[in-house]
Amino acid sequence: MRILVMGAKGMLGTDMLRDWKSDEVIGVDSREADIRDLPQVRTLIASTKPEWIVLAAAYTDVDGSEKNRDLAFAVNATGAENVARAATELGARLFYVSTDYVFDGESSRPYEPDDPVNPLNVYGASKAAGEAAVRQYAPNCCIGRTSWLFGAHGTSFPEKILRAGETKPELRVVSDQVGSPTFTRDLAGAILQLIHGDARGTVHITNSGTCSWFEFAREVLEQSGRSATKVRPVSSSEFLSPAKRPNYSILSTTSLNRRGITMRNWKESVAAYLKDLREAGKIN
């Protein structure tokens, strides 16, 4: 199968190209095709002739989106529409990577794919608009929502915690936001299985298990041998940021499990992530 990965140099895209060995995978980034430019997208898809396109390219700066609303929507909404239009015109299937931030965090149970979206911030709103465009222009698409991504090929929350722990004896981490940390290599594997299974519709894809950011930080430090660094739980109100985050970001993986796909617990993935960091020379 020929698969075109757009956003190939991002944290998830890098792992897709690294681990997808059973298919012909073509990776591109914004220098080869700016998804905001429909003619560029058409030219790229026409020349590569993929059977599937994975749209992992996105503007992911959550706080930056509050100041750069037009850019966030240009990439995450208009860009998604452009790829969906071109994919349908040229006979390719589309997998769109989306986010838990399309929800408002007011749920008392894990979110299902058909729950109504109600984003709290510009980033979430731009991704929700992207989802709507993809459904409209590529009706046979698959949309995969995920959450709390971390991986070795980009700066993510656990690496920030490890870096902060090198210079600070105590870290303050939010304890009233909960979700499911998701390792990009595990996500990449699940997406490939979904593509090979001809998946359609919306699927929630996360590692199993849940935690708060505080618990996530503590686990990363403990597994990395840095448990001497103290972590103090604090409330979201103690951290002022431009973008509001949902307090509850747990996605139900029933839609994934029904397709015969299960993902390991996030704590096991932390161990694999730390191994990748060591191999990359990012930590000792």
Residue pairs with C-beta under 8 A, 6 or more apart in sequence:
1 23
1 24
1 51
1 52
1 195
1 196
2 23
2 24
2 25
2 26
2 48
2 49
2 50
2 51
2 52
3 20
3 23
3 24
3 25
3 26
3 50
3 51
3 52
3 53
3 54
3 195
4 26
4 28
4 44
4 45
4 48
4 50
4 52
4 53
4 54
4 92
5 13
5 16
5 17
5 25
5 26
5 27
5 28
5 53
5 54
5 56
6 13
6 28
6 29
6 33
6 35
6 53
6 54
6 55
6 56
6 57
6 83
7 13
7 29
7 54
7 55
7 56
7 57
7 58
8 14
8 16
8 17
8 27
8 28
8 29
8 56
9 27
9 29
10 29
10 56
10 57
10 58
10 60
10 153
10 154
11 149
11 150
11 151
11 153
11 154
11 156
11 184
12 56
12 97
12 149
12 151
12 184
12 187
12 188
13 27
13 29
13 54
13 56
13 57
14 151
14 153
14 154
14 184
15 151
15 153
15 184
15 185
15 187
15 188
16 25
16 27
16 54
16 56
16 188
16 191
16 192
17 25
17 27
18 185
18 188
19 185
19 188
19 189
19 192
20 188
20 192
22 192
23 192
26 48
26 50
28 44
28 48
29 57
30 57
32 44
33 40
33 41
33 43
33 44
34 40
35 41
35 55
35 57
35 75
35 79
35 80
35 82
35 83
36 74
36 75
36 78
36 79
36 82
37 82
38 82
38 85
38 86
41 82
41 83
41 85
41 86
42 86
42 89
42 90
45 53
45 86
45 87
45 90
45 92
46 90
49 90
50 92
51 92
51 93
52 92
52 93
52 94
52 95
52 195
53 83
53 87
53 92
53 93
53 94
53 95
54 95
54 97
54 191
54 195
55 80
55 83
55 94
55 95
55 96
55 97
55 134
56 97
57 75
57 79
58 75
58 76
58 79
58 97
58 127
59 65
59 68
59 71
59 72
59 74
59 75
59 76
59 123
59 126
60 123
61 68
61 123
62 101
62 121
62 123
62 243
62 245
63 241
63 242
63 243
64 72
65 71
65 72
65 121
65 122
65 123
65 126
65 243
66 121
66 122
66 242
66 243
67 242
69 122
69 126
72 122
72 123
72 126
73 122
73 125
73 126
73 129
75 126
76 123
76 126
76 127
76 129
76 130
77 126
77 127
77 129
77 130
77 133
78 133
79 130
80 96
80 129
80 130
80 131
80 133
80 134
81 130
81 133
81 134
81 136
81 137
83 94
83 134
84 94
84 96
84 133
84 134
84 136
84 137
84 138
84 141
85 137
85 138
87 93
87 94
87 138
87 141
88 94
88 137
88 138
93 138
93 140
93 141
93 142
93 195
94 134
94 138
94 141
94 142
95 141
95 142
95 143
95 144
95 191
95 194
95 195
95 199
96 130
96 131
96 134
96 141
96 142
96 143
96 144
97 144
97 146
97 191
98 127
98 130
98 131
98 143
98 144
98 145
98 146
99 123
99 124
99 127
99 145
99 146
99 147
100 111
100 145
100 146
100 147
100 148
100 179
100 246
100 249
100 251
101 119
101 120
101 121
101 123
101 124
101 127
101 245
101 246
101 249
102 117
102 118
102 119
102 124
102 127
102 128
102 131
102 145
103 111
103 115
103 117
103 118
103 119
103 124
103 246
103 249
104 118
104 119
104 120
104 246
105 120
105 177
105 245
105 246
105 247
105 248
105 249
106 118
106 246
106 248
107 115
107 248
107 250
108 248
109 252
110 250
110 251
110 252
110 253
111 204
111 250
111 251
111 252
112 204
112 252
112 254
112 255
113 145
113 201
113 202
113 203
113 204
113 255
114 202
117 124
117 128
117 131
119 125
119 127
119 128
120 243
120 244
120 245
120 246
121 243
121 244
121 245
122 243
123 243
131 143
131 202
134 141
134 143
135 141
135 143
140 200
141 200
142 194
142 195
142 199
142 200
142 201
142 202
142 203
143 201
143 202
143 203
144 190
144 191
144 194
144 202
144 203
144 204
144 205
145 202
145 203
145 204
145 205
145 251
146 182
146 187
146 204
146 205
146 206
146 251
147 179
147 180
147 181
147 182
147 206
147 249
147 250
147 251
148 157
148 179
148 180
148 181
148 182
148 206
148 216
148 249
149 156
149 182
149 184
149 187
150 156
150 157
150 158
150 159
150 181
150 182
150 183
150 184
150 273
151 183
151 184
151 185
151 273
151 276
152 273
152 276
152 277
152 279
152 280
152 282
153 184
153 280
157 181
157 213
157 216
157 217
158 216
158 217
158 220
158 270
158 273
159 277
159 282
161 171
161 173
161 217
161 220
161 221
162 220
162 221
162 224
162 226
162 277
162 283
164 171
165 171
165 221
165 226
165 229
168 229
169 229
169 230
170 229
170 230
170 231
170 232
171 217
171 229
171 230
171 231
171 232
172 231
172 232
172 234
172 238
173 213
173 214
173 216
173 217
173 218
173 231
173 232
173 233
173 234
174 212
174 213
174 214
174 233
174 234
174 235
174 236
174 238
174 239
175 212
175 213
175 214
175 215
175 233
175 234
175 235
176 212
176 235
176 236
176 247
177 212
177 213
177 236
177 245
177 246
177 247
177 248
177 249
178 210
178 211
178 212
178 247
178 248
178 249
178 250
179 206
179 210
179 211
179 248
179 249
179 250
179 251
180 206
180 207
180 208
180 209
180 210
180 211
180 249
180 250
180 251
180 266
181 206
181 207
181 211
181 216
181 266
181 269
181 270
182 205
182 206
182 207
182 263
182 266
182 269
183 207
183 266
183 269
183 270
183 272
183 273
185 269
185 272
185 276
186 207
186 263
186 264
186 269
187 205
190 205
190 256
190 261
190 263
191 205
193 259
193 260
193 261
194 203
194 205
194 259
194 261
197 259
197 260
197 261
199 259
201 255
202 255
203 255
203 256
203 259
204 251
204 252
204 253
204 254
204 255
204 256
205 251
205 253
205 256
205 263
206 251
206 253
206 263
206 266
207 263
207 264
207 265
207 266
207 269
208 253
208 262
208 263
208 264
208 265
208 266
209 265
209 266
209 267
210 250
211 219
211 266
212 233
214 231
214 233
214 234
216 266
217 231
218 231
219 267
219 270
220 270
220 274
221 227
221 229
221 231
223 267
223 270
223 271
223 274
224 274
224 283
236 245
236 247
253 262
253 263
256 262
256 263
274 283
277 283
278 284
